[in-house]
Amino acid sequence: MSSLGVRKGSWTDEEDFLLRKCIDKYGEGKWHLVPIRAGLNRCRKSCRLRWLNYLRPHIKRGDFEQDEVDLILRLHKLLGNRHASLCFDKI
């Protein structure tokens, strides 16, 4: 625990359940209210990231489909690593 009393570390199944229930009831957004409404001892950023990266219903997990792999390879052949070099030009 930090000096603010906010829980850090791995999320429990119970916390995930409370966060899902809160989002189902109030919807996404107003993240500063989510920990209070859900009864969680987590910061708003932690709640937002947990929802967006792990708990959202439409997040696809697992391997890429073959058509997705083909698209990635075609785009890489067409564009190369140009996107990466653009990032380093600004440094």
C-alpha positions in Angstrom: 0.0 0.0 0.0 1.2 3.5 -0.7 0.9 6.5 1.6 -2.5 7.3 0.1 -3.9 4.0 1.1 -4.6 2.9 -2.5 -4.1 -0.7 -3.3 -1.4 -1.7 -5.8 -0.4 -4.9 -7.4 -2.4 -7.7 -8.9 -6.2 -7.4 -9.2 -8.4 -10.0 -7.5 -11.4 -11.7 -9.1 -13.6 -9.8 -6.7 -12.1 -6.5 -7.8 -12.7 -7.4 -11.4 -16.3 -8.3 -10.6 -16.9 -5.0 -8.9 -15.3 -3.0 -11.7 -17.4 -4.8 -14.3 -20.6 -4.3 -12.3 -19.8 -0.6 -12.0 -19.1 -0.2 -15.7 -22.3 -2.1 -16.5 -24.3 0.2 -14.3 -22.8 3.6 -15.1 -20.9 3.1 -18.4 -17.4 4.0 -19.3 -16.0 7.4 -18.5 -15.9 9.7 -15.4 -13.0 7.5 -14.2 -12.5 9.6 -11.1 -15.8 8.3 -9.8 -15.3 4.7 -10.7 -13.3 3.6 -7.6 -15.9 5.3 -5.3 -18.9 3.9 -7.1 -17.4 0.4 -7.3 -16.2 0.3 -3.8 -12.6 -0.3 -4.9 -9.5 0.9 -3.1 -7.7 1.6 -6.4 -6.8 4.8 -8.2 -8.8 5.9 -11.2 -6.0 5.3 -13.6 -5.6 1.7 -12.5 -9.4 1.2 -12.9 -9.3 2.7 -16.4 -6.3 0.7 -17.5 -7.7 -2.6 -16.1 -11.0 -2.0 -18.0 -9.4 -1.0 -21.3 -6.7 -3.6 -21.4 -8.2 -6.7 -19.8 -11.9 -6.6 -19.0 -13.6 -5.0 -22.0 -15.9 -7.6 -23.5 -14.7 -7.2 -27.1 -11.0 -7.5 -26.5 -9.6 -10.2 -28.8 -7.2 -12.6 -27.1 -5.0 -15.3 -28.7 -3.3 -15.8 -32.0 -3.8 -13.7 -35.1 -6.1 -15.2 -37.8 -4.4 -16.1 -41.1 -5.9 -13.2 -42.9 -4.6 -10.8 -40.2 -1.1 -12.2 -40.6 -1.3 -11.8 -44.3 -2.4 -8.2 -44.0 0.4 -7.4 -41.6 3.0 -9.0 -43.9 1.6 -7.1 -47.0 1.6 -3.8 -45.1 5.1 -4.4 -43.9 6.3 -5.2 -47.4 4.6 -2.1 -48.7 5.6 0.3 -45.9 8.6 -1.4 -44.3 9.7 0.1 -41.0 9.1 3.6 -42.1 6.7 4.2 -39.1 9.5 3.4 -36.7 12.1 5.7 -38.4 9.6 8.6 -38.2 9.5 8.2 -34.4 13.3 8.4 -34.1 13.5 11.5 -36.4 11.8 13.6 -33.7 14.3 12.7 -31.0 
